[in-house]
């Protein structure tokens, strides 16, 4: 199917309304409509409800990675609901819009078209960001756990929208086994789920071309009941992300202030980082403030999620 011949189907690729999300889940999972509707509604009124349901089903210990959590990622479907509802929020969509703008700027600077860049979408779950970029002319390599329910759901969407094998290509090897080099790596809210995030940062650097860009968001240290798959072992990295990437020769070159640090942009340098790079980071008041507030990070995140503060912030 050529997406240009089916403009209405393009509008359905990334649903942002309640009924469209329910229909998408029903279509690509085969779930009865009433069940999908009830589970979407539960996710609306209680974010994280579907992932917590999977936590109970698979006997997962919250905030601790083991075989039970690995099974959740492979066999559970909670993240389909979680991710679709989360992506429907305008502030979440702003992450990928900023990324697209920066990718286009990078393409112009290097005298290429966006479709000529090699872009890896690392951990894109049900594929919303891959679809967003692909529909705007960027060729992306989609990476998720092969054979998982989330992966199969995403690929079914890609096929239905006429983008699988054309604008969206599979990237099924683990990062540690990749030999390809990429111009751009995009990884949103992935690192806090990984038992060895530092190793993944090393791998991101290794597969990026010199001068390449990594767009990253993280949620280190956010260990609330709604987020049971965030790992306690990674909470110590809260506020340290720019420094972790800097150690791998990836310098912070831009970040969003609309929702602070979501996303970061890191550029891979041909030179190793120096004490001057660290000093430069500490001169940035936002980076410095985030890093120095690490001891109070968990408390501030908890307060920000309380209903009064959350609704007040949105006014």
Buried (B, 14 or more C-beta within 10 A) or exposed (E): EEBEEBEEEBEBBBBBEBEBBBBBBBBBBEBEEEEBBEBBEBBBEEBBBBBBBBBEBBEBEBBBBEEBBBBBBBEBBBBBBBBBBBBBEEEBBBBBBBBBEBBBEBBEEEEEEBBEBBBBBBBBBBBBBBBBBBBBEBBBBBBBBBEBBBBBBBBBBBBBBBBBEEBBBBBBEEBEEBEEEBBBBBBBBBBBBBBBBBEBBBBBBBBBEEEBBBBBBBBBBBBBEBBBBBBEEBBEBBBBBBBBBBBBBBBBEBBBEEEEBBBBBBBBBEEEBEEEBBEBBBEBEEBEEBBEEBEEBBEEBEEEBEEEEEEEEEE
